[in-house]
Amino acid sequence: MAKEITLLVCAYLLGSIPTGLLLAKASGVNIRETGSGNIGATNVYRTLGRKVGIMTLIGDCLKGLIPVLIAKQLGLPEVWIAATGLAAFLGHVYTVFLGFKGGKGVATALGVFLGVSPLSVLIALGVFILVLVRWRYVSLASITAAAAMPLVIAFLEPKKLLIAMSLAIAALVIYKHRENIQRLRSGTESKFKSS
Ligand code: G3P
């Protein structure tokens, strides 16, 4: 049990590292005071361009992927794999390093699901790309892909705990996008521009 609890704490702490905020800080920018104010890859991309945006995406994704892969490597049962993924995700969303005010969790969730079910990610990514290409809103694409994930998991990995984890993640991702949803409704959300 000590091993499992240690992994949960480490997953949470790894998830808590605010990749985007640190990378932006290295470029002299306070990412929480620019664009949407979010610490995620979309806002970093919007503010500092493709290279730093992609670095943030990869860093945030690895924070979800690495703990899940370690849990699998240790041969832990599904309940601990799901809990580890959730801990890393919660670390990003409610980071201890920023007074529990973190990001929206999309890239870290991507990493968690890559570790759990790469095929599900492929389908969710397809949904994300279709919505992004059609409407040009990253937030709308993120919300739609997150909402699709529990259905995809239920179909491809029909295990209760993984479905529960994906439902919890989807609900939190959507909740964290509540300001984006308001902006989408009022027509003031920024559209994605490739740089
Ligand atoms: O992953 C976050 C994205 O869906 C929205 O980011 O910066 O537009 O709020 P942002």
Boltz pocket constraint, residues with backbone or C-beta under 6 A from the ligand:
constraints:
  - pocket:
      binder: B
      contacts: [[A, 35], [A, 36], [A, 37], [A, 38], [A, 40], [A, 41], [A, 42], [A, 43], [A, 104], [A, 105], [A, 106], [A, 107], [A, 138], [A, 139], [A, 140], [A, 142], [A, 143], [A, 180], [A, 190]]
      max_distance: 6.0
